[in-house]
Amino acid sequence: MNKPTKILLIIFVLALLSLACNYSLRGPKTPEPTIPVTTQAVEDLEENVKNAADEAAKTGRINLTITEYQMTSLLAQQLEQAGIDFLTNPQVTLRDGQIQLTGDVNQESLSAKVTVILAVSVDAAGRPVLDVVSANIGPLPVPEDLISEIQTRLNEAFMGQIRSLAPNLFIESIVIEGGNMTITGRTQ
């Protein structure tokens, strides 16, 4: 194959890859509805946590349900309070046993959608375990070493939140479905 033909073939392959990344062969995707961010959702979550803690103090049992609206609003509030402005439009969906976090990353010349999908389970000690199923920035997967770091930090943050709310909590189950995450457990 001569040099001009090789160059044209490379350009053709690059053009096809570019089209494949920017256009779905199954047609345009229907965008997910945007979950609104409200201070009311955060206040509702705080009230639900307080009520669950009060019930746990009385009965020794905890049953807490958290909605997508509450998690999305809490995440947006915490990003704002931390001064993190390169991640905008955070969204949290709770479906099919998984937590999906999405947002728009805008850093210098980079602008892309970030998606992190988490599976949640409970270990034998009654602690929640978050496993990163996948993480992408735009069409590109996040490298494994960065996924490991994300997973470690998320688990530490999640466990820290639980310890601050209920230090003696033994989680029996975490069920994620239909836009809700339900945590059941007991005090030790």
C-alpha positions in Angstrom: 0.0 0.0 0.0 1.5 3.4 -0.9 1.9 6.3 1.5 -1.0 8.5 0.2 -3.4 5.5 0.5 -2.3 4.7 4.1 -2.8 8.3 5.1 -6.3 8.4 3.6 -7.1 5.1 5.3 -6.0 6.5 8.7 -8.0 9.6 8.2 -11.1 7.6 7.2 -10.7 5.4 10.4 -10.3 8.4 12.6 -13.4 10.1 11.0 -15.4 6.9 11.7 -14.2 6.7 15.3 -15.1 10.4 15.8 -18.6 9.8 14.4 -19.1 6.7 16.5 -18.1 8.6 19.7 -20.5 11.5 18.9 -23.4 9.7 17.4 -25.2 6.6 18.6 -26.0 4.0 16.0 -29.2 3.3 17.8 -30.5 6.8 17.2 -30.6 9.7 19.5 -30.9 8.8 23.2 -33.8 10.2 25.2 -32.3 12.3 27.9 -33.0 11.4 31.5 -35.1 14.0 33.2 -33.1 16.4 35.4 -33.5 15.9 39.1 -34.1 19.4 40.6 -31.8 20.6 43.3 -33.7 22.2 46.3 -32.9 23.2 49.8 -36.2 21.6 50.8 -35.0 18.1 49.7 -31.9 18.5 52.0 -34.1 19.7 54.9 -36.4 16.7 54.3 -33.4 14.3 54.3 -32.1 15.9 57.6 -35.6 15.4 59.1 -35.7 11.8 57.9 -32.3 11.1 59.4 -33.3 12.7 62.7 -36.6 10.7 62.8 -34.7 7.4 62.0 -32.2 8.2 64.8 -34.9 8.9 67.3 -36.7 5.6 66.3 -33.4 3.7 66.6 -32.9 5.2 70.1 -36.4 3.9 71.1 -36.6 0.6 69.4 -33.0 -0.3 68.5 -34.0 -0.6 64.8 -33.4 1.8 62.0 -35.2 2.2 58.7 -34.1 5.1 56.5 -35.2 5.8 53.0 -33.3 8.4 50.9 -34.6 9.6 47.5 -32.8 10.7 44.4 -34.0 14.2 45.0 -32.5 14.3 48.4 -29.1 12.7 47.4 -28.8 15.0 44.3 -29.6 18.1 46.4 -27.2 17.1 49.2 -24.4 16.4 46.7 -25.0 19.8 45.0 -25.0 21.5 48.4 -21.8 19.8 49.5 -20.0 20.6 46.2 -21.0 24.2 46.6 -19.9 24.4 50.3 -16.5 22.8 49.4 -16.0 25.3 46.6 -15.8 22.7 43.9 -16.9 24.6 40.8 -15.4 22.4 38.1 -18.2 19.8 38.5 -21.6 21.2 37.7 -25.1 19.8 37.3 -24.6 16.8 39.7 -27.3 14.1 39.4 -27.8 11.0 41.5 -30.1 8.2 40.3 -31.0 5.2 42.3 -32.1 2.3 40.1 -31.6 -1.4 39.7 -29.5 -1.8 42.8 -27.0 0.8 41.8 -26.2 4.4 42.4 -25.3 6.4 39.3 -23.6 9.8 39.8 -23.3 12.1 36.8 -22.2 15.6 36.3 -20.5 18.0 33.9 -16.8 18.6 34.3 -15.5 21.9 33.1 -11.7 22.3 33.7 -9.7 24.7 31.6 -10.2 23.3 28.0 -11.9 20.1 29.1 -15.6 19.9 29.1 -17.2 16.4 29.4 -19.9 14.5 31.2 -18.6 12.3 34.0 -20.5 9.1 35.1 -19.7 6.9 38.0 -21.8 3.8 38.7 -21.7 2.2 42.1 -22.9 -1.1 43.5 -23.7 -1.1 47.2 -23.5 -4.0 49.5 -23.1 -4.7 53.2 -20.1 -6.6 54.7 -20.3 -9.1 57.5 -19.5 -6.4 60.1 -22.6 -4.4 59.1 -20.7 -1.7 57.2 -21.7 -0.5 53.7 -19.3 -1.3 50.9 -19.4 0.9 47.7 -17.9 -0.8 44.6 -17.2 1.3 41.5 -18.8 -0.7 38.6 -17.7 1.8 36.0 -16.4 5.4 35.7 -16.2 7.4 32.5 -15.2 10.9 31.5 -17.0 11.5 28.3 -16.6 8.3 26.2 -13.3 7.4 27.9 -13.1 5.0 30.9 -11.3 6.2 34.0 -8.0 4.4 34.6 -8.2 1.5 37.2 -5.8 3.2 39.7 -8.0 6.3 39.8 -11.1 4.1 40.2 -9.5 2.4 43.1 -8.8 5.9 44.7 -12.4 7.0 44.0 -13.7 3.8 45.6 -11.5 4.2 48.7 -12.5 7.9 49.2 -16.2 7.2 48.7 -16.2 4.3 51.2 -14.4 6.4 53.8 -16.8 9.4 53.3 -19.9 7.2 53.4 -18.7 5.3 56.5 -17.7 8.6 58.1 -21.2 10.0 57.5 -22.8 6.9 59.0 -20.5 6.9 62.1 -21.3 10.6 62.7 -25.1 9.9 62.5 -25.3 6.6 64.2 -21.9 5.4 65.7 -23.4 2.0 66.9 -25.3 1.1 63.7 -25.1 -2.4 62.3 -26.5 -2.2 58.8 -28.5 -5.3 57.7 -29.4 -4.3 54.2 -29.3 -1.5 51.6 -31.9 -1.8 48.9 -31.8 0.5 45.9 -34.8 0.6 43.6 -37.3 2.9 42.0 -35.4 6.1 42.9 -35.0 5.2 46.6 -32.3 3.8 48.8 -33.6 2.1 51.9 -31.1 1.3 54.7 -32.3 -1.1 57.4 -30.3 -2.1 60.5 -30.1 -2.1 64.3 -28.1 -0.5 67.0 -25.4 -2.5 68.7 
